[in-house]
């Protein structure tokens, strides 16, 4: 079973792809980020595997 520490917020995603958290939020607003795996108290969270798979093909990634 996953713990909340196994889930990534905007900040962890931003660190992983080397952008600012605001950029990740913008990706989500524009439908460019996968749907959250979990919404905890209104806060979206993603499993690292979800983010890693998305990051390989993310917008602007070469």
PDB file of N, CA, C and O in Angstrom:
ATOM      1  N   UNK A   1       0.843  -1.202   0.000  1.00  0.00           N
ATOM      2  CA  UNK A   1       0.000   0.000   0.000  1.00  0.00           C
ATOM      3  C   UNK A   1       0.879   1.253   0.000  1.00  0.00           C
ATOM      4  O   UNK A   1       1.870   1.321   0.726  1.00  0.00           O
ATOM      5  N   UNK A   2       0.518   2.223  -0.801  1.00  0.00           N
ATOM      6  CA  UNK A   2       1.316   3.439  -0.908  1.00  0.00           C
ATOM      7  C   UNK A   2       1.014   4.392   0.234  1.00  0.00           C
ATOM      8  O   UNK A   2      -0.125   4.509   0.686  1.00  0.00           O
ATOM      9  N   UNK A   3       2.040   5.058   0.682  1.00  0.00           N
ATOM     10  CA  UNK A   3       1.896   6.116   1.678  1.00  0.00           C
ATOM     11  C   UNK A   3       1.882   7.448   0.943  1.00  0.00           C
ATOM     12  O   UNK A   3       2.270   7.521  -0.223  1.00  0.00           O
ATOM     13  N   UNK A   4       1.440   8.496   1.618  1.00  0.00           N
ATOM     14  CA  UNK A   4       1.396   9.805   0.962  1.00  0.00           C
ATOM     15  C   UNK A   4       2.790  10.265   0.538  1.00  0.00           C
ATOM     16  O   UNK A   4       2.920  11.043  -0.407  1.00  0.00           O
ATOM     17  N   UNK A   5       3.836   9.792   1.226  1.00  0.00           N
ATOM     18  CA  UNK A   5       5.195  10.172   0.844  1.00  0.00           C
ATOM     19  C   UNK A   5       5.600   9.525  -0.474  1.00  0.00           C
ATOM     20  O   UNK A   5       6.582   9.943  -1.087  1.00  0.00           O
ATOM     21  N   UNK A   6       4.861   8.512  -0.921  1.00  0.00           N
ATOM     22  CA  UNK A   6       5.132   7.869  -2.203  1.00  0.00           C
ATOM     23  C   UNK A   6       4.466   8.616  -3.351  1.00  0.00           C
ATOM     24  O   UNK A   6       4.650   8.259  -4.514  1.00  0.00           O
ATOM     25  N   UNK A   7       3.701   9.643  -3.034  1.00  0.00           N
ATOM     26  CA  UNK A   7       2.989  10.425  -4.041  1.00  0.00           C
ATOM     27  C   UNK A   7       3.683  11.768  -4.211  1.00  0.00           C
ATOM     28  O   UNK A   7       4.182  12.346  -3.246  1.00  0.00           O
ATOM     29  N   UNK A   8       3.711  12.258  -5.444  1.00  0.00           N
ATOM     30  CA  UNK A   8       4.382  13.515  -5.744  1.00  0.00           C
ATOM     31  C   UNK A   8       3.377  14.646  -5.914  1.00  0.00           C
ATOM     32  O   UNK A   8       2.309  14.475  -6.501  1.00  0.00           O
ATOM     33  N   UNK A   9       3.752  15.803  -5.384  1.00  0.00           N
ATOM     34  CA  UNK A   9       2.984  17.033  -5.566  1.00  0.00           C
ATOM     35  C   UNK A   9       3.575  17.802  -6.752  1.00  0.00           C
ATOM     36  O   UNK A   9       4.494  17.323  -7.417  1.00  0.00           O
ATOM     37  N   UNK A  10       3.045  18.981  -7.002  1.00  0.00           N
ATOM     38  CA  UNK A  10       3.607  19.828  -8.052  1.00  0.00           C
ATOM     39  C   UNK A  10       5.104  20.063  -7.816  1.00  0.00           C
ATOM     40  O   UNK A  10       5.892  20.055  -8.762  1.00  0.00           O
ATOM     41  N   UNK A  11       5.489  20.269  -6.560  1.00  0.00           N
ATOM     42  CA  UNK A  11       6.896  20.567  -6.248  1.00  0.00           C
ATOM     43  C   UNK A  11       7.815  19.412  -6.625  1.00  0.00           C
ATOM     44  O   UNK A  11       8.879  19.632  -7.204  1.00  0.00           O
ATOM     45  N   UNK A  12       7.418  18.184  -6.305  1.00  0.00           N
ATOM     46  CA  UNK A  12       8.260  17.032  -6.652  1.00  0.00           C
ATOM     47  C   UNK A  12       8.338  16.827  -8.168  1.00  0.00           C
ATOM     48  O   UNK A  12       9.392  16.492  -8.708  1.00  0.00           O
ATOM     49  N   UNK A  13       7.211  17.032  -8.835  1.00  0.00           N
ATOM     50  CA  UNK A  13       7.205  16.913 -10.297  1.00  0.00           C
ATOM     51  C   UNK A  13       8.139  17.967 -10.888  1.00  0.00           C
ATOM     52  O   UNK A  13       8.944  17.671 -11.771  1.00  0.00           O
ATOM     53  N   UNK A  14       8.023  19.189 -10.396  1.00  0.00           N
ATOM     54  CA  UNK A  14       8.869  20.284 -10.887  1.00  0.00           C
ATOM     55  C   UNK A  14      10.348  19.960 -10.700  1.00  0.00           C
ATOM     56  O   UNK A  14      11.152  20.186 -11.605  1.00  0.00           O
ATOM     57  N   UNK A  15      10.710  19.433  -9.536  1.00  0.00           N
ATOM     58  CA  UNK A  15      12.108  19.056  -9.293  1.00  0.00           C
ATOM     59  C   UNK A  15      12.555  17.967 -10.271  1.00  0.00           C
ATOM     60  O   UNK A  15      13.668  18.007 -10.796  1.00  0.00           O
ATOM     61  N   UNK A  16      11.685  17.011 -10.501  1.00  0.00           N
ATOM     62  CA  UNK A  16      12.025  15.893 -11.387  1.00  0.00           C
ATOM     63  C   UNK A  16      12.303  16.347 -12.818  1.00  0.00           C
ATOM     64  O   UNK A  16      13.207  15.828 -13.473  1.00  0.00           O
ATOM     65  N   UNK A  17      11.526  17.315 -13.303  1.00  0.00           N
ATOM     66  CA  UNK A  17      11.691  17.758 -14.698  1.00  0.00           C
ATOM     67  C   UNK A  17      12.425  19.100 -14.804  1.00  0.00           C
ATOM     68  O   UNK A  17      12.546  19.673 -15.886  1.00  0.00           O
ATOM     69  N   UNK A  18      12.912  19.588 -13.654  1.00  0.00           N
ATOM     70  CA  UNK A  18      13.736  20.803 -13.616  1.00  0.00           C
ATOM     71  C   UNK A  18      13.023  22.041 -14.143  1.00  0.00           C
ATOM     72  O   UNK A  18      13.546  22.782 -14.976  1.00  0.00           O
ATOM     73  N   UNK A  19      11.806  22.240 -13.629  1.00  0.00           N
ATOM     74  CA  UNK A  19      11.051  23.462 -13.916  1.00  0.00           C
ATOM     75  C   UNK A  19      10.492  23.987 -12.598  1.00  0.00           C
ATOM     76  O   UNK A  19      10.678  23.366 -11.551  1.00  0.00           O
ATOM     77  N   UNK A  20       9.814  25.120 -12.646  1.00  0.00           N
ATOM     78  CA  UNK A  20       9.197  25.678 -11.442  1.00  0.00           C
ATOM     79  C   UNK A  20       7.837  25.029 -11.214  1.00  0.00           C
ATOM     80  O   UNK A  20       7.186  24.616 -12.173  1.00  0.00           O
ATOM     81  N   UNK A  21       7.396  24.931  -9.958  1.00  0.00           N
ATOM     82  CA  UNK A  21       6.060  24.368  -9.692  1.00  0.00           C
ATOM     83  C   UNK A  21       4.951  25.065 -10.470  1.00  0.00           C
ATOM     84  O   UNK A  21       3.975  24.423 -10.857  1.00  0.00           O
ATOM     85  N   UNK A  22       5.084  26.370 -10.704  1.00  0.00           N
ATOM     86  CA  UNK A  22       4.073  27.102 -11.459  1.00  0.00           C
ATOM     87  C   UNK A  22       3.951  26.572 -12.883  1.00  0.00           C
ATOM     88  O   UNK A  22       2.865  26.583 -13.463  1.00  0.00           O
ATOM     89  N   UNK A  23       5.063  26.110 -13.444  1.00  0.00           N
ATOM     90  CA  UNK A  23       5.045  25.538 -14.789  1.00  0.00           C
ATOM     91  C   UNK A  23       4.232  24.254 -14.796  1.00  0.00           C
ATOM     92  O   UNK A  23       3.451  24.011 -15.716  1.00  0.00           O
ATOM     93  N   UNK A  24       4.417  23.432 -13.771  1.00  0.00           N
ATOM     94  CA  UNK A  24       3.670  22.178 -13.672  1.00  0.00           C
ATOM     95  C   UNK A  24       2.177  22.471 -13.513  1.00  0.00           C
ATOM     96  O   UNK A  24       1.344  21.802 -14.123  1.00  0.00           O
ATOM     97  N   UNK A  25       1.844  23.462 -12.700  1.00  0.00           N
ATOM     98  CA  UNK A  25       0.430  23.855 -12.542  1.00  0.00           C
ATOM     99  C   UNK A  25      -0.151  24.305 -13.879  1.00  0.00           C
ATOM    100  O   UNK A  25      -1.295  23.987 -14.207  1.00  0.00           O
ATOM    101  N   UNK A  26       0.642  25.043 -14.644  1.00  0.00           N
ATOM    102  CA  UNK A  26       0.196  25.501 -15.963  1.00  0.00           C
ATOM    103  C   UNK A  26      -0.038  24.315 -16.890  1.00  0.00           C
ATOM    104  O   UNK A  26      -1.018  24.291 -17.635  1.00  0.00           O
ATOM    105  N   UNK A  27       0.859  23.329 -16.848  1.00  0.00           N
ATOM    106  CA  UNK A  27       0.652  22.122 -17.649  1.00  0.00           C
ATOM    107  C   UNK A  27      -0.702  21.497 -17.310  1.00  0.00           C
ATOM    108  O   UNK A  27      -1.452  21.097 -18.201  1.00  0.00           O
ATOM    109  N   UNK A  28      -1.004  21.420 -16.014  1.00  0.00           N
ATOM    110  CA  UNK A  28      -2.277  20.801 -15.621  1.00  0.00           C
ATOM    111  C   UNK A  28      -3.462  21.624 -16.106  1.00  0.00           C
ATOM    112  O   UNK A  28      -4.431  21.074 -16.630  1.00  0.00           O
ATOM    113  N   UNK A  29      -3.387  22.947 -15.933  1.00  0.00           N
ATOM    114  CA  UNK A  29      -4.476  23.823 -16.391  1.00  0.00           C
ATOM    115  C   UNK A  29      -4.740  23.663 -17.881  1.00  0.00           C
ATOM    116  O   UNK A  29      -5.882  23.769 -18.330  1.00  0.00           O
ATOM    117  N   UNK A  30      -3.692  23.408 -18.640  1.00  0.00           N
ATOM    118  CA  UNK A  30      -3.817  23.281 -20.086  1.00  0.00           C
ATOM    119  C   UNK A  30      -4.013  21.833 -20.539  1.00  0.00           C
ATOM    120  O   UNK A  30      -3.970  21.542 -21.734  1.00  0.00           O
ATOM    121  N   UNK A  31      -4.226  20.940 -19.594  1.00  0.00           N
ATOM    122  CA  UNK A  31      -4.495  19.547 -19.940  1.00  0.00           C
ATOM    123  C   UNK A  31      -3.280  18.776 -20.418  1.00  0.00           C
ATOM    124  O   UNK A  31      -3.418  17.765 -21.106  1.00  0.00           O
ATOM    125  N   UNK A  32      -2.085  19.243 -20.059  1.00  0.00           N
ATOM    126  CA  UNK A  32      -0.859  18.610 -20.527  1.00  0.00           C
ATOM    127  C   UNK A  32      -0.250  17.650 -19.502  1.00  0.00           C
ATOM    128  O   UNK A  32       0.723  16.957 -19.797  1.00  0.00           O
ATOM    129  N   UNK A  33      -0.813  17.613 -18.325  1.00  0.00           N
ATOM    130  CA  UNK A  33      -0.324  16.742 -17.250  1.00  0.00           C
ATOM    131  C   UNK A  33      -1.337  15.616 -17.071  1.00  0.00           C
ATOM    132  O   UNK A  33      -2.538  15.845 -17.216  1.00  0.00           O
ATOM    133  N   UNK A  34      -0.881  14.411 -16.761  1.00  0.00           N
ATOM    134  CA  UNK A  34      -1.862  13.334 -16.542  1.00  0.00           C
ATOM    135  C   UNK A  34      -2.789  13.669 -15.374  1.00  0.00           C
ATOM    136  O   UNK A  34      -2.431  14.445 -14.487  1.00  0.00           O
ATOM    137  N   UNK A  35      -3.957  13.087 -15.385  1.00  0.00           N
ATOM    138  CA  UNK A  35      -4.867  13.255 -14.255  1.00  0.00           C
ATOM    139  C   UNK A  35      -4.178  12.745 -12.990  1.00  0.00           C
ATOM    140  O   UNK A  35      -3.421  11.776 -13.052  1.00  0.00           O
ATOM    141  N   UNK A  36      -4.428  13.381 -11.844  1.00  0.00           N
ATOM    142  CA  UNK A  36      -3.800  12.916 -10.598  1.00  0.00           C
ATOM    143  C   UNK A  36      -4.217  11.484 -10.281  1.00  0.00           C
ATOM    144  O   UNK A  36      -5.339  11.069 -10.570  1.00  0.00           O
ATOM    145  N   UNK A  37      -3.295  10.743  -9.684  1.00  0.00           N
ATOM    146  CA  UNK A  37      -3.615   9.386  -9.232  1.00  0.00           C
ATOM    147  C   UNK A  37      -4.483   9.440  -7.981  1.00  0.00           C
ATOM    148  O   UNK A  37      -5.318   8.566  -7.751  1.00  0.00           O
ATOM    149  N   UNK A  38      -4.272  10.483  -7.175  1.00  0.00           N
ATOM    150  CA  UNK A  38      -5.001  10.650  -5.918  1.00  0.00           C
ATOM    151  C   UNK A  38      -5.246  12.135  -5.715  1.00  0.00           C
ATOM    152  O   UNK A  38      -4.392  12.953  -6.059  1.00  0.00           O
ATOM    153  N   UNK A  39      -6.391  12.497  -5.167  1.00  0.00           N
ATOM    154  CA  UNK A  39      -6.625  13.869  -4.719  1.00  0.00           C
ATOM    155  C   UNK A  39      -6.846  13.774  -3.219  1.00  0.00           C
ATOM    156  O   UNK A  39      -7.823  13.188  -2.752  1.00  0.00           O
ATOM    157  N   UNK A  40      -5.917  14.366  -2.473  1.00  0.00           N
ATOM    158  CA  UNK A  40      -5.911  14.279  -1.015  1.00  0.00           C
ATOM    159  C   UNK A  40      -6.232  15.649  -0.433  1.00  0.00           C
ATOM    160  O   UNK A  40      -5.399  16.555  -0.468  1.00  0.00           O
ATOM    161  N   UNK A  41      -7.435  15.798   0.097  1.00  0.00           N
ATOM    162  CA  UNK A  41      -7.826  17.087   0.670  1.00  0.00           C
ATOM    163  C   UNK A  41      -7.804  18.210  -0.355  1.00  0.00           C
ATOM    164  O   UNK A  41      -7.493  19.355  -0.024  1.00  0.00           O
ATOM    165  N   UNK A  42      -8.134  17.883  -1.595  1.00  0.00           N
ATOM    166  CA  UNK A  42      -8.139  18.886  -2.652  1.00  0.00           C
ATOM    167  C   UNK A  42      -6.796  19.073  -3.335  1.00  0.00           C
ATOM    168  O   UNK A  42      -6.692  19.839  -4.294  1.00  0.00           O
ATOM    169  N   UNK A  43      -5.761  18.380  -2.854  1.00  0.00           N
ATOM    170  CA  UNK A  43      -4.418  18.497  -3.425  1.00  0.00           C
ATOM    171  C   UNK A  43      -4.133  17.316  -4.342  1.00  0.00           C
ATOM    172  O   UNK A  43      -4.180  16.165  -3.908  1.00  0.00           O
ATOM    173  N   UNK A  44      -3.837  17.595  -5.611  1.00  0.00           N
ATOM    174  CA  UNK A  44      -3.544  16.496  -6.532  1.00  0.00           C
ATOM    175  C   UNK A  44      -2.187  15.881  -6.219  1.00  0.00           C
ATOM    176  O   UNK A  44      -1.241  16.580  -5.854  1.00  0.00           O
ATOM    177  N   UNK A  45      -2.108  14.563  -6.367  1.00  0.00           N
ATOM    178  CA  UNK A  45      -0.864  13.826  -6.134  1.00  0.00           C
ATOM    179  C   UNK A  45      -0.734  12.754  -7.211  1.00  0.00           C
ATOM    180  O   UNK A  45      -1.724  12.186  -7.671  1.00  0.00           O
ATOM    181  N   UNK A  46       0.515  12.493  -7.600  1.00  0.00           N
ATOM    182  CA  UNK A  46       0.806  11.506  -8.639  1.00  0.00           C
ATOM    183  C   UNK A  46       1.824  10.503  -8.125  1.00  0.00           C
ATOM    184  O   UNK A  46       2.697  10.838  -7.324  1.00  0.00           O
ATOM    185  N   UNK A  47       1.701   9.260  -8.599  1.00  0.00           N
ATOM    186  CA  UNK A  47       2.727   8.269  -8.310  1.00  0.00           C
ATOM    187  C   UNK A  47       3.956   8.602  -9.148  1.00  0.00           C
ATOM    188  O   UNK A  47       3.823   9.034 -10.293  1.00  0.00           O
ATOM    189  N   UNK A  48       5.159   8.407  -8.588  1.00  0.00           N
ATOM    190  CA  UNK A  48       6.370   8.696  -9.364  1.00  0.00           C
ATOM    191  C   UNK A  48       6.383   7.998 -10.728  1.00  0.00           C
ATOM    192  O   UNK A  48       6.859   8.569 -11.709  1.00  0.00           O
ATOM    193  N   UNK A  49       5.869   6.779 -10.794  1.00  0.00           N
ATOM    194  CA  UNK A  49       5.865   6.045 -12.069  1.00  0.00           C
ATOM    195  C   UNK A  49       5.005   6.761 -13.112  1.00  0.00           C
ATOM    196  O   UNK A  49       5.347   6.780 -14.294  1.00  0.00           O
ATOM    197  N   UNK A  50       3.896   7.344 -12.676  1.00  0.00           N
ATOM    198  CA  UNK A  50       3.023   8.104 -13.578  1.00  0.00           C
ATOM    199  C   UNK A  50       3.786   9.294 -14.150  1.00  0.00           C
ATOM    200  O   UNK A  50       3.748   9.556 -15.353  1.00  0.00           O
ATOM    201  N   UNK A  51       4.476  10.004 -13.269  1.00  0.00           N
ATOM    202  CA  UNK A  51       5.218  11.199 -13.688  1.00  0.00           C
ATOM    203  C   UNK A  51       6.377  10.826 -14.603  1.00  0.00           C
ATOM    204  O   UNK A  51       6.605  11.484 -15.618  1.00  0.00           O
ATOM    205  N   UNK A  52       7.099   9.786 -14.253  1.00  0.00           N
ATOM    206  CA  UNK A  52       8.253   9.386 -15.082  1.00  0.00           C
ATOM    207  C   UNK A  52       7.813   8.998 -16.488  1.00  0.00           C
ATOM    208  O   UNK A  52       8.466   9.364 -17.465  1.00  0.00           O
ATOM    209  N   UNK A  53       6.716   8.265 -16.596  1.00  0.00           N
ATOM    210  CA  UNK A  53       6.208   7.870 -17.916  1.00  0.00           C
ATOM    211  C   UNK A  53       5.796   9.109 -18.713  1.00  0.00           C
ATOM    212  O   UNK A  53       6.109   9.221 -19.898  1.00  0.00           O
ATOM    213  N   UNK A  54       5.093  10.041 -18.059  1.00  0.00           N
ATOM    214  CA  UNK A  54       4.672  11.275 -18.718  1.00  0.00           C
ATOM    215  C   UNK A  54       5.882  12.128 -19.109  1.00  0.00           C
ATOM    216  O   UNK A  54       5.915  12.696 -20.201  1.00  0.00           O
ATOM    217  N   UNK A  55       6.876  12.217 -18.217  1.00  0.00           N
ATOM    218  CA  UNK A  55       8.028  13.097 -18.437  1.00  0.00           C
ATOM    219  C   UNK A  55       8.830  12.710 -19.673  1.00  0.00           C
ATOM    220  O   UNK A  55       9.437  13.565 -20.318  1.00  0.00           O
ATOM    221  N   UNK A  56       8.831  11.444 -19.995  1.00  0.00           N
ATOM    222  CA  UNK A  56       9.570  11.006 -21.192  1.00  0.00           C
ATOM    223  C   UNK A  56       9.000  11.626 -22.459  1.00  0.00           C
ATOM    224  O   UNK A  56       9.712  11.779 -23.451  1.00  0.00           O
ATOM    225  N   UNK A  57       7.713  11.984 -22.431  1.00  0.00           N
ATOM    226  CA  UNK A  57       7.047  12.541 -23.614  1.00  0.00           C
ATOM    227  C   UNK A  57       6.421  13.899 -23.348  1.00  0.00           C
ATOM    228  O   UNK A  57       5.527  14.326 -24.078  1.00  0.00           O
ATOM    229  N   UNK A  58       6.886  14.583 -22.302  1.00  0.00           N
ATOM    230  CA  UNK A  58       6.235  15.827 -21.913  1.00  0.00           C
ATOM    231  C   UNK A  58       6.441  16.935 -22.938  1.00  0.00           C
ATOM    232  O   UNK A  58       7.360  16.875 -23.755  1.00  0.00           O
ATOM    233  N   UNK A  59       5.579  17.948 -22.888  1.00  0.00           N
ATOM    234  CA  UNK A  59       5.684  19.065 -23.832  1.00  0.00           C
ATOM    235  C   UNK A  59       7.067  19.719 -23.764  1.00  0.00           C
ATOM    236  O   UNK A  59       7.567  20.028 -22.683  1.00  0.00           O
ATOM    237  N   UNK A  60       7.662  19.918 -24.914  1.00  0.00           N
ATOM    238  CA  UNK A  60       8.952  20.604 -24.970  1.00  0.00           C
ATOM    239  C   UNK A  60      10.144  19.760 -24.592  1.00  0.00           C
ATOM    240  O   UNK A  60      11.276  20.244 -24.616  1.00  0.00           O
ATOM    241  N   UNK A  61       9.912  18.493 -24.239  1.00  0.00           N
ATOM    242  CA  UNK A  61      11.017  17.623 -23.842  1.00  0.00           C
ATOM    243  C   UNK A  61      11.675  17.047 -25.084  1.00  0.00           C
ATOM    244  O   UNK A  61      11.003  16.592 -26.009  1.00  0.00           O
ATOM    245  N   UNK A  62      12.998  17.075 -25.086  1.00  0.00           N
ATOM    246  CA  UNK A  62      13.724  16.550 -26.254  1.00  0.00           C
ATOM    247  C   UNK A  62      14.586  15.398 -25.854  1.00  0.00           C
ATOM    248  O   UNK A  62      15.275  14.821 -26.696  1.00  0.00           O
TER     249      UNK A  62
END
